[in-house]
Amino acid sequence: RPSTDEIIWLETGPWLMQHDVDYQGNGVFTIFGNDALRKDTDQVSLKGYSTIWAYDHKNRSVRVFQELGDVGIFTASEGLHKVLPNGDVFVEEQNSHILHRVNGSKLRWSYVNSQGDGKIGALHWSRYLNLGEHQLDWIKQARCN
């Protein structure tokens, strides 16, 4: 807790090199598990894909929320996710600079920030904004050249 400089919760789970913990409400957190190990200076995949875990703080249980193996998503470090209202999951595969929308074992879409000539623009800390989630009326007034 920043105001008291205290750690108020610490949990060791099946996730490794986890990143991006999101509170889903009702005591449930989703955790982006990179599921990789550091070996010397390299990061090595344990199973070839990352996993999004669900941790229920009330009963201290863990379950797989979204396995990303069927859609081939793995990022050894970084990475983020957002559970969407319909149950889909937005995933930023940061090491590859690719955005995905996943539904179960199906990939709905992927986005690569292509810069031409085989170059890919880096994407870091992208956000998926749901309609009505943020006040965006100011965009109508924006004048871009």
C-alpha positions as CSV (number, residue, x, y, z in Angstrom):
1,R,0.0,0.0,0.0
2,P,1.7,3.2,-1.2
3,S,0.2,5.3,1.6
4,T,1.9,3.2,4.3
5,D,4.7,1.6,2.3
6,E,3.5,-1.8,3.2
7,I,2.9,-5.1,1.3
8,I,-0.7,-6.0,2.2
9,W,-0.9,-9.3,0.2
10,L,1.7,-11.6,-1.1
11,E,0.9,-14.9,-2.8
12,T,3.1,-17.6,-4.4
13,G,1.2,-19.4,-7.1
14,P,1.6,-21.6,-10.1
15,W,2.3,-18.5,-12.2
16,L,5.9,-17.6,-12.9
17,M,7.3,-14.2,-13.9
18,Q,3.8,-12.9,-13.5
19,H,2.8,-9.5,-14.7
20,D,-0.4,-7.4,-14.7
21,V,-2.8,-8.4,-11.9
22,D,-6.4,-7.2,-12.5
23,Y,-9.1,-7.1,-9.9
24,Q,-12.3,-8.7,-11.3
25,G,-14.5,-8.0,-8.3
26,N,-15.9,-10.3,-5.6
27,G,-12.4,-11.2,-4.3
28,V,-11.2,-12.6,-7.7
29,F,-8.0,-11.4,-9.3
30,T,-6.7,-12.4,-12.8
31,I,-3.0,-12.6,-13.2
32,F,-1.0,-12.7,-16.4
33,G,1.5,-15.5,-15.9
34,N,4.4,-15.3,-18.4
35,D,5.2,-18.8,-17.3
36,A,8.9,-18.5,-18.0
37,L,12.1,-19.0,-16.1
38,R,15.3,-17.0,-16.2
39,K,18.2,-19.1,-17.3
40,D,21.5,-17.2,-17.2
41,T,20.7,-14.1,-19.3
42,D,17.8,-15.7,-21.3
43,Q,14.2,-16.3,-20.4
44,V,12.9,-19.7,-21.2
45,S,9.3,-20.8,-21.7
46,L,8.1,-23.6,-19.4
47,K,5.4,-24.8,-21.8
48,G,5.5,-22.6,-24.9
49,Y,2.7,-20.3,-23.9
50,S,1.6,-17.8,-21.3
51,T,-1.5,-18.3,-19.1
52,I,-4.0,-16.0,-17.4
53,W,-4.7,-17.3,-13.9
54,A,-7.7,-16.6,-11.6
55,Y,-7.0,-16.3,-7.9
56,D,-10.0,-16.2,-5.5
57,H,-8.7,-14.4,-2.4
58,K,-11.7,-15.5,-0.3
59,N,-11.0,-19.2,-0.5
60,R,-7.4,-19.0,-1.6
61,S,-8.0,-21.0,-4.7
62,V,-6.3,-20.8,-8.1
63,R,-7.6,-21.9,-11.5
64,V,-6.6,-21.4,-15.2
65,F,-8.7,-18.5,-16.5
66,Q,-7.4,-18.4,-20.0
67,E,-4.8,-20.7,-21.4
68,L,-3.0,-19.0,-24.3
69,G,-1.4,-22.2,-25.9
70,D,-4.2,-22.8,-28.4
71,V,-3.7,-19.4,-29.8
72,G,0.1,-19.5,-29.6
73,I,0.6,-16.5,-27.3
74,F,3.8,-16.4,-25.3
75,T,5.7,-13.4,-23.9
76,A,8.6,-14.2,-21.6
77,S,8.4,-10.8,-19.9
78,E,6.0,-8.0,-19.6
79,G,2.6,-8.8,-21.1
80,L,-0.8,-7.6,-20.1
81,H,-4.5,-8.6,-20.3
82,K,-8.0,-7.2,-19.8
83,V,-11.1,-9.3,-19.3
84,L,-13.8,-7.8,-21.5
85,P,-17.5,-7.6,-20.5
86,N,-18.5,-10.5,-22.8
87,G,-15.7,-12.8,-21.4
88,D,-13.2,-12.2,-24.3
89,V,-9.7,-11.3,-23.2
90,F,-7.5,-8.6,-24.7
91,V,-3.8,-9.6,-24.5
92,E,-0.7,-7.6,-25.3
93,E,2.0,-10.0,-26.3
94,Q,4.7,-7.4,-25.6
95,N,7.9,-9.2,-26.5
96,S,6.4,-9.7,-30.0
97,H,4.6,-6.4,-30.1
98,I,1.3,-7.9,-31.0
99,L,-2.2,-7.2,-29.7
100,H,-4.8,-10.0,-29.5
101,R,-8.4,-10.6,-28.7
102,V,-9.1,-14.1,-27.5
103,N,-12.3,-16.0,-26.8
104,G,-11.6,-19.4,-25.2
105,S,-9.4,-21.3,-27.7
106,K,-10.2,-19.0,-30.6
107,L,-8.3,-16.0,-31.7
108,R,-10.8,-13.3,-32.7
109,W,-8.1,-10.9,-34.1
110,S,-4.5,-9.8,-33.8
111,Y,-2.9,-6.5,-34.6
112,V,0.7,-5.7,-35.5
113,N,1.8,-2.1,-35.8
114,S,3.4,-2.5,-39.2
115,Q,5.8,0.3,-40.2
116,G,6.5,-1.1,-43.6
117,D,9.7,-2.7,-45.0
118,G,9.3,-5.6,-42.5
119,K,9.5,-3.3,-39.5
120,I,7.2,-3.6,-36.5
121,G,6.5,-0.6,-34.2
122,A,6.8,-1.5,-30.5
123,L,3.6,-1.6,-28.5
124,H,3.9,-1.2,-24.7
125,W,1.1,-0.8,-22.2
126,S,-1.8,-0.7,-24.7
127,R,-5.3,-0.3,-23.5
128,Y,-8.6,-1.7,-24.8
129,L,-11.4,0.8,-24.2
130,N,-14.9,-0.4,-24.0
131,L,-17.7,1.8,-25.4
132,G,-19.0,4.0,-22.5
133,E,-16.1,3.1,-20.2
134,H,-14.5,6.5,-20.6
135,Q,-15.7,10.0,-21.4
136,L,-14.6,10.5,-24.9
137,D,-16.8,13.4,-26.1
138,W,-13.7,15.6,-26.3
139,I,-12.7,13.7,-29.5
140,K,-15.5,15.3,-31.4
141,Q,-14.0,18.7,-30.8
142,A,-10.4,17.7,-31.6
143,R,-8.8,19.2,-34.7
144,C,-6.0,17.1,-36.1
145,N,-3.9,18.1,-39.0
